[in-house]
Amino acid sequence: MQSAKAEHRKSVWIDLDNSPHIPFFWPIIRRFEENDYSVRLTARNCFQVCGLADFYKLKYKSIGKH
């Protein structure tokens, strides 16, 4: 059973589908995490998106292509 705090935790989903999204969203993702948001990331396997996400040490689920 989850705690009451975990059940009401806010969550954000960001779909990274182009390489400029990584440096743009990276500080935003960190800020969400600092404020106790659950951040879920998906990344398209194109335009070096997954490579950049790996470089920034982001945890993501790779989905689809362009």
mmCIF file of the N, C-alpha and C atoms, coordinates in Angstrom:
data_MODEL
# 
_entry.id   MODEL 
# 
loop_
_atom_site.group_PDB 
_atom_site.id 
_atom_site.type_symbol 
_atom_site.label_atom_id 
_atom_site.label_alt_id 
_atom_site.label_comp_id 
_atom_site.label_asym_id 
_atom_site.label_entity_id 
_atom_site.label_seq_id 
_atom_site.pdbx_PDB_ins_code 
_atom_site.Cartn_x 
_atom_site.Cartn_y 
_atom_site.Cartn_z 
_atom_site.occupancy 
_atom_site.B_iso_or_equiv 
_atom_site.pdbx_formal_charge 
_atom_site.auth_seq_id 
_atom_site.auth_comp_id 
_atom_site.auth_asym_id 
_atom_site.auth_atom_id 
_atom_site.pdbx_PDB_model_num 
ATOM 1   N N  . MET A 1 1  ? 0.840  -1.181 0.000   1.00 0.00 ? 1  MET A N  1 
ATOM 2   C CA . MET A 1 1  ? 0.000  0.000  0.000   1.00 0.00 ? 1  MET A CA 1 
ATOM 3   C C  . MET A 1 1  ? 0.887  1.247  0.000   1.00 0.00 ? 1  MET A C  1 
ATOM 4   N N  . GLN A 1 2  ? 0.546  2.213  -0.828  1.00 0.00 ? 2  GLN A N  1 
ATOM 5   C CA . GLN A 1 2  ? 1.316  3.437  -0.913  1.00 0.00 ? 2  GLN A CA 1 
ATOM 6   C C  . GLN A 1 2  ? 0.929  4.399  0.194   1.00 0.00 ? 2  GLN A C  1 
ATOM 7   N N  . SER A 1 3  ? 1.887  5.238  0.555   1.00 0.00 ? 3  SER A N  1 
ATOM 8   C CA . SER A 1 3  ? 1.581  6.251  1.560   1.00 0.00 ? 3  SER A CA 1 
ATOM 9   C C  . SER A 1 3  ? 0.666  7.305  0.953   1.00 0.00 ? 3  SER A C  1 
ATOM 10  N N  . ALA A 1 4  ? 0.018  8.075  1.804   1.00 0.00 ? 4  ALA A N  1 
ATOM 11  C CA . ALA A 1 4  ? -0.881 9.135  1.334   1.00 0.00 ? 4  ALA A CA 1 
ATOM 12  C C  . ALA A 1 4  ? -0.115 10.150 0.500   1.00 0.00 ? 4  ALA A C  1 
ATOM 13  N N  . LYS A 1 5  ? 1.125  10.444 0.902   1.00 0.00 ? 5  LYS A N  1 
ATOM 14  C CA . LYS A 1 5  ? 1.928  11.403 0.150   1.00 0.00 ? 5  LYS A CA 1 
ATOM 15  C C  . LYS A 1 5  ? 2.217  10.884 -1.252  1.00 0.00 ? 5  LYS A C  1 
ATOM 16  N N  . ALA A 1 6  ? 2.568  9.614  -1.381  1.00 0.00 ? 6  ALA A N  1 
ATOM 17  C CA . ALA A 1 6  ? 2.881  9.030  -2.689  1.00 0.00 ? 6  ALA A CA 1 
ATOM 18  C C  . ALA A 1 6  ? 1.644  8.998  -3.580  1.00 0.00 ? 6  ALA A C  1 
ATOM 19  N N  . GLU A 1 7  ? 0.481  8.753  -2.993  1.00 0.00 ? 7  GLU A N  1 
ATOM 20  C CA . GLU A 1 7  ? -0.739 8.690  -3.785  1.00 0.00 ? 7  GLU A CA 1 
ATOM 21  C C  . GLU A 1 7  ? -1.094 10.045 -4.373  1.00 0.00 ? 7  GLU A C  1 
ATOM 22  N N  . HIS A 1 8  ? -0.736 11.131 -3.713  1.00 0.00 ? 8  HIS A N  1 
ATOM 23  C CA . HIS A 1 8  ? -1.080 12.465 -4.176  1.00 0.00 ? 8  HIS A CA 1 
ATOM 24  C C  . HIS A 1 8  ? 0.100  13.184 -4.825  1.00 0.00 ? 8  HIS A C  1 
ATOM 25  N N  . ARG A 1 9  ? 1.159  12.464 -5.084  1.00 0.00 ? 9  ARG A N  1 
ATOM 26  C CA . ARG A 1 9  ? 2.337  13.060 -5.704  1.00 0.00 ? 9  ARG A CA 1 
ATOM 27  C C  . ARG A 1 9  ? 1.999  13.491 -7.126  1.00 0.00 ? 9  ARG A C  1 
ATOM 28  N N  . LYS A 1 10 ? 2.379  14.696 -7.472  1.00 0.00 ? 10 LYS A N  1 
ATOM 29  C CA . LYS A 1 10 ? 2.114  15.210 -8.809  1.00 0.00 ? 10 LYS A CA 1 
ATOM 30  C C  . LYS A 1 10 ? 3.084  14.570 -9.795  1.00 0.00 ? 10 LYS A C  1 
ATOM 31  N N  . SER A 1 11 ? 2.622  14.382 -11.009 1.00 0.00 ? 11 SER A N  1 
ATOM 32  C CA . SER A 1 11 ? 3.492  13.783 -12.009 1.00 0.00 ? 11 SER A CA 1 
ATOM 33  C C  . SER A 1 11 ? 3.447  14.580 -13.311 1.00 0.00 ? 11 SER A C  1 
ATOM 34  N N  . VAL A 1 12 ? 4.551  14.488 -14.036 1.00 0.00 ? 12 VAL A N  1 
ATOM 35  C CA . VAL A 1 12 ? 4.710  15.186 -15.304 1.00 0.00 ? 12 VAL A CA 1 
ATOM 36  C C  . VAL A 1 12 ? 5.257  14.189 -16.314 1.00 0.00 ? 12 VAL A C  1 
ATOM 37  N N  . TRP A 1 13 ? 4.730  14.244 -17.517 1.00 0.00 ? 13 TRP A N  1 
ATOM 38  C CA . TRP A 1 13 ? 5.244  13.413 -18.598 1.00 0.00 ? 13 TRP A CA 1 
ATOM 39  C C  . TRP A 1 13 ? 5.787  14.346 -19.666 1.00 0.00 ? 13 TRP A C  1 
ATOM 40  N N  . ILE A 1 14 ? 7.022  14.091 -20.092 1.00 0.00 ? 14 ILE A N  1 
ATOM 41  C CA . ILE A 1 14 ? 7.648  14.875 -21.157 1.00 0.00 ? 14 ILE A CA 1 
ATOM 42  C C  . ILE A 1 14 ? 8.104  13.911 -22.238 1.00 0.00 ? 14 ILE A C  1 
ATOM 43  N N  . ASP A 1 15 ? 7.703  14.190 -23.473 1.00 0.00 ? 15 ASP A N  1 
ATOM 44  C CA . ASP A 1 15 ? 8.113  13.390 -24.620 1.00 0.00 ? 15 ASP A CA 1 
ATOM 45  C C  . ASP A 1 15 ? 9.217  14.150 -25.355 1.00 0.00 ? 15 ASP A C  1 
ATOM 46  N N  . LEU A 1 16 ? 10.402 13.609 -25.330 1.00 0.00 ? 16 LEU A N  1 
ATOM 47  C CA . LEU A 1 16 ? 11.556 14.225 -25.976 1.00 0.00 ? 16 LEU A CA 1 
ATOM 48  C C  . LEU A 1 16 ? 11.616 13.706 -27.412 1.00 0.00 ? 16 LEU A C  1 
ATOM 49  N N  . ASP A 1 17 ? 11.306 14.562 -28.377 1.00 0.00 ? 17 ASP A N  1 
ATOM 50  C CA . ASP A 1 17 ? 11.272 14.071 -29.759 1.00 0.00 ? 17 ASP A CA 1 
ATOM 51  C C  . ASP A 1 17 ? 12.210 14.802 -30.714 1.00 0.00 ? 17 ASP A C  1 
ATOM 52  N N  . ASN A 1 18 ? 13.050 15.680 -30.167 1.00 0.00 ? 18 ASN A N  1 
ATOM 53  C CA . ASN A 1 18 ? 14.039 16.357 -30.998 1.00 0.00 ? 18 ASN A CA 1 
ATOM 54  C C  . ASN A 1 18 ? 15.215 16.737 -30.098 1.00 0.00 ? 18 ASN A C  1 
ATOM 55  N N  . SER A 1 19 ? 16.418 16.730 -30.647 1.00 0.00 ? 19 SER A N  1 
ATOM 56  C CA . SER A 1 19 ? 17.610 16.927 -29.821 1.00 0.00 ? 19 SER A CA 1 
ATOM 57  C C  . SER A 1 19 ? 17.624 18.236 -29.019 1.00 0.00 ? 19 SER A C  1 
ATOM 58  N N  . PRO A 1 20 ? 17.091 19.356 -29.500 1.00 0.00 ? 20 PRO A N  1 
ATOM 59  C CA . PRO A 1 20 ? 17.090 20.563 -28.663 1.00 0.00 ? 20 PRO A CA 1 
ATOM 60  C C  . PRO A 1 20 ? 16.238 20.445 -27.398 1.00 0.00 ? 20 PRO A C  1 
ATOM 61  N N  . HIS A 1 21 ? 15.350 19.464 -27.360 1.00 0.00 ? 21 HIS A N  1 
ATOM 62  C CA . HIS A 1 21 ? 14.519 19.292 -26.168 1.00 0.00 ? 21 HIS A CA 1 
ATOM 63  C C  . HIS A 1 21 ? 15.345 18.900 -24.951 1.00 0.00 ? 21 HIS A C  1 
ATOM 64  N N  . ILE A 1 22 ? 16.448 18.191 -25.158 1.00 0.00 ? 22 ILE A N  1 
ATOM 65  C CA . ILE A 1 22 ? 17.235 17.702 -24.023 1.00 0.00 ? 22 ILE A CA 1 
ATOM 66  C C  . ILE A 1 22 ? 17.802 18.860 -23.198 1.00 0.00 ? 22 ILE A C  1 
ATOM 67  N N  . PRO A 1 23 ? 18.623 19.752 -23.794 1.00 0.00 ? 23 PRO A N  1 
ATOM 68  C CA . PRO A 1 23 ? 19.155 20.850 -22.971 1.00 0.00 ? 23 PRO A CA 1 
ATOM 69  C C  . PRO A 1 23 ? 18.079 21.839 -22.520 1.00 0.00 ? 23 PRO A C  1 
ATOM 70  N N  . PHE A 1 24 ? 16.985 21.930 -23.267 1.00 0.00 ? 24 PHE A N  1 
ATOM 71  C CA . PHE A 1 24 ? 15.897 22.827 -22.864 1.00 0.00 ? 24 PHE A CA 1 
ATOM 72  C C  . PHE A 1 24 ? 15.187 22.302 -21.622 1.00 0.00 ? 24 PHE A C  1 
ATOM 73  N N  . PHE A 1 25 ? 14.813 21.016 -21.648 1.00 0.00 ? 25 PHE A N  1 
ATOM 74  C CA . PHE A 1 25 ? 14.034 20.450 -20.549 1.00 0.00 ? 25 PHE A CA 1 
ATOM 75  C C  . PHE A 1 25 ? 14.870 20.019 -19.350 1.00 0.00 ? 25 PHE A C  1 
ATOM 76  N N  . TRP A 1 26 ? 16.171 19.812 -19.518 1.00 0.00 ? 26 TRP A N  1 
ATOM 77  C CA . TRP A 1 26 ? 16.997 19.296 -18.430 1.00 0.00 ? 26 TRP A CA 1 
ATOM 78  C C  . TRP A 1 26 ? 16.853 20.112 -17.149 1.00 0.00 ? 26 TRP A C  1 
ATOM 79  N N  . PRO A 1 27 ? 17.007 21.445 -17.168 1.00 0.00 ? 27 PRO A N  1 
ATOM 80  C CA . PRO A 1 27 ? 16.834 22.192 -15.904 1.00 0.00 ? 27 PRO A CA 1 
ATOM 81  C C  . PRO A 1 27 ? 15.388 22.167 -15.390 1.00 0.00 ? 27 PRO A C  1 
ATOM 82  N N  . ILE A 1 28 ? 14.441 22.072 -16.294 1.00 0.00 ? 28 ILE A N  1 
ATOM 83  C CA . ILE A 1 28 ? 13.026 22.011 -15.898 1.00 0.00 ? 28 ILE A CA 1 
ATOM 84  C C  . ILE A 1 28 ? 12.749 20.686 -15.195 1.00 0.00 ? 28 ILE A C  1 
ATOM 85  N N  . ILE A 1 29 ? 13.293 19.610 -15.736 1.00 0.00 ? 29 ILE A N  1 
ATOM 86  C CA . ILE A 1 29 ? 13.131 18.288 -15.130 1.00 0.00 ? 29 ILE A CA 1 
ATOM 87  C C  . ILE A 1 29 ? 13.717 18.290 -13.724 1.00 0.00 ? 29 ILE A C  1 
ATOM 88  N N  . ARG A 1 30 ? 14.907 18.853 -13.577 1.00 0.00 ? 30 ARG A N  1 
ATOM 89  C CA . ARG A 1 30 ? 15.556 18.917 -12.260 1.00 0.00 ? 30 ARG A CA 1 
ATOM 90  C C  . ARG A 1 30 ? 14.701 19.715 -11.272 1.00 0.00 ? 30 ARG A C  1 
ATOM 91  N N  . ARG A 1 31 ? 14.136 20.804 -11.719 1.00 0.00 ? 31 ARG A N  1 
ATOM 92  C CA . ARG A 1 31 ? 13.301 21.633 -10.846 1.00 0.00 ? 31 ARG A CA 1 
ATOM 93  C C  . ARG A 1 31 ? 12.054 20.866 -10.409 1.00 0.00 ? 31 ARG A C  1 
ATOM 94  N N  . PHE A 1 32 ? 11.417 20.164 -11.357 1.00 0.00 ? 32 PHE A N  1 
ATOM 95  C CA . PHE A 1 32 ? 10.263 19.338 -10.991 1.00 0.00 ? 32 PHE A CA 1 
ATOM 96  C C  . PHE A 1 32 ? 10.655 18.318 -9.922  1.00 0.00 ? 32 PHE A C  1 
ATOM 97  N N  . GLU A 1 33 ? 11.773 17.637 -10.127 1.00 0.00 ? 33 GLU A N  1 
ATOM 98  C CA . GLU A 1 33 ? 12.210 16.618 -9.167  1.00 0.00 ? 33 GLU A CA 1 
ATOM 99  C C  . GLU A 1 33 ? 12.520 17.233 -7.804  1.00 0.00 ? 33 GLU A C  1 
ATOM 100 N N  . GLU A 1 34 ? 13.124 18.400 -7.786  1.00 0.00 ? 34 GLU A N  1 
ATOM 101 C CA . GLU A 1 34 ? 13.406 19.087 -6.514  1.00 0.00 ? 34 GLU A CA 1 
ATOM 102 C C  . GLU A 1 34 ? 12.124 19.420 -5.762  1.00 0.00 ? 34 GLU A C  1 
ATOM 103 N N  . ASN A 1 35 ? 11.036 19.595 -6.498  1.00 0.00 ? 35 ASN A N  1 
ATOM 104 C CA . ASN A 1 35 ? 9.749  19.939 -5.889  1.00 0.00 ? 35 ASN A CA 1 
ATOM 105 C C  . ASN A 1 35 ? 8.834  18.730 -5.758  1.00 0.00 ? 35 ASN A C  1 
ATOM 106 N N  . ASP A 1 36 ? 9.443  17.534 -5.717  1.00 0.00 ? 36 ASP A N  1 
ATOM 107 C CA . ASP A 1 36 ? 8.754  16.277 -5.427  1.00 0.00 ? 36 ASP A CA 1 
ATOM 108 C C  . ASP A 1 36 ? 7.723  15.860 -6.487  1.00 0.00 ? 36 ASP A C  1 
ATOM 109 N N  . TYR A 1 37 ? 7.966  16.216 -7.736  1.00 0.00 ? 37 TYR A N  1 
ATOM 110 C CA . TYR A 1 37 ? 7.143  15.720 -8.829  1.00 0.00 ? 37 TYR A CA 1 
ATOM 111 C C  . TYR A 1 37 ? 7.732  14.409 -9.327  1.00 0.00 ? 37 TYR A C  1 
ATOM 112 N N  . SER A 1 38 ? 6.870  13.532 -9.773  1.00 0.00 ? 38 SER A N  1 
ATOM 113 C CA . SER A 1 38 ? 7.307  12.341 -10.466 1.00 0.00 ? 38 SER A CA 1 
ATOM 114 C C  . SER A 1 38 ? 7.434  12.714 -11.943 1.00 0.00 ? 38 SER A C  1 
ATOM 115 N N  . VAL A 1 39 ? 8.614  12.574 -12.517 1.00 0.00 ? 39 VAL A N  1 
ATOM 116 C CA . VAL A 1 39 ? 8.839  12.951 -13.908 1.00 0.00 ? 39 VAL A CA 1 
ATOM 117 C C  . VAL A 1 39 ? 9.029  11.692 -14.731 1.00 0.00 ? 39 VAL A C  1 
ATOM 118 N N  . ARG A 1 40 ? 8.208  11.539 -15.748 1.00 0.00 ? 40 ARG A N  1 
ATOM 119 C CA . ARG A 1 40 ? 8.317  10.402 -16.664 1.00 0.00 ? 40 ARG A CA 1 
ATOM 120 C C  . ARG A 1 40 ? 8.720  10.936 -18.017 1.00 0.00 ? 40 ARG A C  1 
ATOM 121 N N  . LEU A 1 41 ? 9.741  10.308 -18.579 1.00 0.00 ? 41 LEU A N  1 
ATOM 122 C CA . LEU A 1 41 ? 10.266 10.753 -19.865 1.00 0.00 ? 41 LEU A CA 1 
ATOM 123 C C  . LEU A 1 41 ? 10.144 9.648  -20.897 1.00 0.00 ? 41 LEU A C  1 
ATOM 124 N N  . THR A 1 42 ? 9.737  10.042 -22.097 1.00 0.00 ? 42 THR A N  1 
ATOM 125 C CA . THR A 1 42 ? 9.833  9.177  -23.249 1.00 0.00 ? 42 THR A CA 1 
ATOM 126 C C  . THR A 1 42 ? 10.723 9.900  -24.257 1.00 0.00 ? 42 THR A C  1 
ATOM 127 N N  . ALA A 1 43 ? 11.427 9.114  -25.064 1.00 0.00 ? 43 ALA A N  1 
ATOM 128 C CA . ALA A 1 43 ? 12.350 9.701  -26.030 1.00 0.00 ? 43 ALA A CA 1 
ATOM 129 C C  . ALA A 1 43 ? 12.243 8.963  -27.353 1.00 0.00 ? 43 ALA A C  1 
ATOM 130 N N  . ARG A 1 44 ? 12.237 9.726  -28.432 1.00 0.00 ? 44 ARG A N  1 
ATOM 131 C CA . ARG A 1 44 ? 12.205 9.143  -29.770 1.00 0.00 ? 44 ARG A CA 1 
ATOM 132 C C  . ARG A 1 44 ? 13.616 8.726  -30.155 1.00 0.00 ? 44 ARG A C  1 
ATOM 133 N N  . ASN A 1 45 ? 13.725 7.577  -30.788 1.00 0.00 ? 45 ASN A N  1 
ATOM 134 C CA . ASN A 1 45 ? 15.021 7.078  -31.209 1.00 0.00 ? 45 ASN A CA 1 
ATOM 135 C C  . ASN A 1 45 ? 15.380 7.680  -32.570 1.00 0.00 ? 45 ASN A C  1 
ATOM 136 N N  . CYS A 1 46 ? 15.599 8.994  -32.602 1.00 0.00 ? 46 CYS A N  1 
ATOM 137 C CA . CYS A 1 46 ? 15.991 9.705  -33.819 1.00 0.00 ? 46 CYS A CA 1 
ATOM 138 C C  . CYS A 1 46 ? 16.641 11.023 -33.439 1.00 0.00 ? 46 CYS A C  1 
ATOM 139 N N  . PHE A 1 47 ? 17.336 11.624 -34.376 1.00 0.00 ? 47 PHE A N  1 
ATOM 140 C CA . PHE A 1 47 ? 17.958 12.944 -34.181 1.00 0.00 ? 47 PHE A CA 1 
ATOM 141 C C  . PHE A 1 47 ? 18.864 13.010 -32.950 1.00 0.00 ? 47 PHE A C  1 
ATOM 142 N N  . GLN A 1 48 ? 19.521 11.923 -32.607 1.00 0.00 ? 48 GLN A N  1 
ATOM 143 C CA . GLN A 1 48 ? 20.442 11.851 -31.466 1.00 0.00 ? 48 GLN A CA 1 
ATOM 144 C C  . GLN A 1 48 ? 19.760 12.119 -30.119 1.00 0.00 ? 48 GLN A C  1 
ATOM 145 N N  . VAL A 1 49 ? 18.448 11.982 -30.073 1.00 0.00 ? 49 VAL A N  1 
ATOM 146 C CA . VAL A 1 49 ? 17.709 12.258 -28.838 1.00 0.00 ? 49 VAL A CA 1 
ATOM 147 C C  . VAL A 1 49 ? 18.139 11.299 -27.722 1.00 0.00 ? 49 VAL A C  1 
ATOM 148 N N  . CYS A 1 50 ? 18.158 10.012 -28.000 1.00 0.00 ? 50 CYS A N  1 
ATOM 149 C CA . CYS A 1 50 ? 18.519 9.044  -26.957 1.00 0.00 ? 50 CYS A CA 1 
ATOM 150 C C  . CYS A 1 50 ? 19.978 9.215  -26.540 1.00 0.00 ? 50 CYS A C  1 
ATOM 151 N N  . GLY A 1 51 ? 20.862 9.498  -27.479 1.00 0.00 ? 51 GLY A N  1 
ATOM 152 C CA . GLY A 1 51 ? 22.264 9.722  -27.145 1.00 0.00 ? 51 GLY A CA 1 
ATOM 153 C C  . GLY A 1 51 ? 22.446 10.916 -26.230 1.00 0.00 ? 51 GLY A C  1 
ATOM 154 N N  . LEU A 1 52 ? 21.753 11.997 -26.510 1.00 0.00 ? 52 LEU A N  1 
ATOM 155 C CA . LEU A 1 52 ? 21.832 13.181 -25.648 1.00 0.00 ? 52 LEU A CA 1 
ATOM 156 C C  . LEU A 1 52 ? 21.198 12.921 -24.288 1.00 0.00 ? 52 LEU A C  1 
ATOM 157 N N  . ALA A 1 53 ? 20.084 12.208 -24.276 1.00 0.00 ? 53 ALA A N  1 
ATOM 158 C CA . ALA A 1 53 ? 19.438 11.880 -22.998 1.00 0.00 ? 53 ALA A CA 1 
ATOM 159 C C  . ALA A 1 53 ? 20.377 11.030 -22.148 1.00 0.00 ? 53 ALA A C  1 
ATOM 160 N N  . ASP A 1 54 ? 21.087 10.106 -22.772 1.00 0.00 ? 54 ASP A N  1 
ATOM 161 C CA . ASP A 1 54 ? 22.078 9.300  -22.049 1.00 0.00 ? 54 ASP A CA 1 
ATOM 162 C C  . ASP A 1 54 ? 23.204 10.192 -21.518 1.00 0.00 ? 54 ASP A C  1 
ATOM 163 N N  . PHE A 1 55 ? 23.666 11.130 -22.330 1.00 0.00 ? 55 PHE A N  1 
ATOM 164 C CA . PHE A 1 55 ? 24.733 12.047 -21.925 1.00 0.00 ? 55 PHE A CA 1 
ATOM 165 C C  . PHE A 1 55 ? 24.321 12.849 -20.693 1.00 0.00 ? 55 PHE A C  1 
ATOM 166 N N  . TYR A 1 56 ? 23.073 13.288 -20.647 1.00 0.00 ? 56 TYR A N  1 
ATOM 167 C CA . TYR A 1 56 ? 22.559 14.055 -19.506 1.00 0.00 ? 56 TYR A CA 1 
ATOM 168 C C  . TYR A 1 56 ? 22.104 13.146 -18.359 1.00 0.00 ? 56 TYR A C  1 
ATOM 169 N N  . LYS A 1 57 ? 22.277 11.840 -18.542 1.00 0.00 ? 57 LYS A N  1 
ATOM 170 C CA . LYS A 1 57 ? 21.905 10.836 -17.529 1.00 0.00 ? 57 LYS A CA 1 
ATOM 171 C C  . LYS A 1 57 ? 20.421 10.885 -17.163 1.00 0.00 ? 57 LYS A C  1 
ATOM 172 N N  . LEU A 1 58 ? 19.591 11.074 -18.167 1.00 0.00 ? 58 LEU A N  1 
ATOM 173 C CA . LEU A 1 58 ? 18.143 11.073 -17.972 1.00 0.00 ? 58 LEU A CA 1 
ATOM 174 C C  . LEU A 1 58 ? 17.621 9.655  -18.088 1.00 0.00 ? 58 LEU A C  1 
ATOM 175 N N  . LYS A 1 59 ? 16.660 9.325  -17.241 1.00 0.00 ? 59 LYS A N  1 
ATOM 176 C CA . LYS A 1 59 ? 16.017 8.013  -17.311 1.00 0.00 ? 59 LYS A CA 1 
ATOM 177 C C  . LYS A 1 59 ? 14.768 8.167  -18.169 1.00 0.00 ? 59 LYS A C  1 
ATOM 178 N N  . TYR A 1 60 ? 14.696 7.424  -19.237 1.00 0.00 ? 60 TYR A N  1 
ATOM 179 C CA . TYR A 1 60 ? 13.600 7.574  -20.195 1.00 0.00 ? 60 TYR A CA 1 
ATOM 180 C C  . TYR A 1 60 ? 13.227 6.213  -20.764 1.00 0.00 ? 60 TYR A C  1 
ATOM 181 N N  . LYS A 1 61 ? 12.091 6.164  -21.419 1.00 0.00 ? 61 LYS A N  1 
ATOM 182 C CA . LYS A 1 61 ? 11.675 4.989  -22.161 1.00 0.00 ? 61 LYS A CA 1 
ATOM 183 C C  . LYS A 1 61 ? 11.754 5.364  -23.640 1.00 0.00 ? 61 LYS A C  1 
ATOM 184 N N  . SER A 1 62 ? 12.532 4.611  -24.375 1.00 0.00 ? 62 SER A N  1 
ATOM 185 C CA . SER A 1 62 ? 12.670 4.865  -25.808 1.00 0.00 ? 62 SER A CA 1 
ATOM 186 C C  . SER A 1 62 ? 11.436 4.321  -26.529 1.00 0.00 ? 62 SER A C  1 
ATOM 187 N N  . ILE A 1 63 ? 10.793 5.205  -27.316 1.00 0.00 ? 63 ILE A N  1 
ATOM 188 C CA . ILE A 1 63 ? 9.621  4.798  -28.079 1.00 0.00 ? 63 ILE A CA 1 
ATOM 189 C C  . ILE A 1 63 ? 9.751  5.269  -29.509 1.00 0.00 ? 63 ILE A C  1 
ATOM 190 N N  . GLY A 1 64 ? 9.342  4.448  -30.412 1.00 0.00 ? 64 GLY A N  1 
ATOM 191 C CA . GLY A 1 64 ? 9.208  4.823  -31.811 1.00 0.00 ? 64 GLY A CA 1 
ATOM 192 C C  . GLY A 1 64 ? 10.413 5.492  -32.443 1.00 0.00 ? 64 GLY A C  1 
ATOM 193 N N  . LYS A 1 65 ? 10.136 6.036  -33.598 1.00 0.00 ? 65 LYS A N  1 
ATOM 194 C CA . LYS A 1 65 ? 11.104 6.777  -34.393 1.00 0.00 ? 65 LYS A CA 1 
ATOM 195 C C  . LYS A 1 65 ? 10.433 8.038  -34.876 1.00 0.00 ? 65 LYS A C  1 
ATOM 196 N N  . HIS A 1 66 ? 11.083 8.733  -35.754 1.00 0.00 ? 66 HIS A N  1 
ATOM 197 C CA . HIS A 1 66 ? 10.491 9.951  -36.317 1.00 0.00 ? 66 HIS A CA 1 
ATOM 198 C C  . HIS A 1 66 ? 9.261  9.584  -37.110 1.00 0.00 ? 66 HIS A C  1 
# 
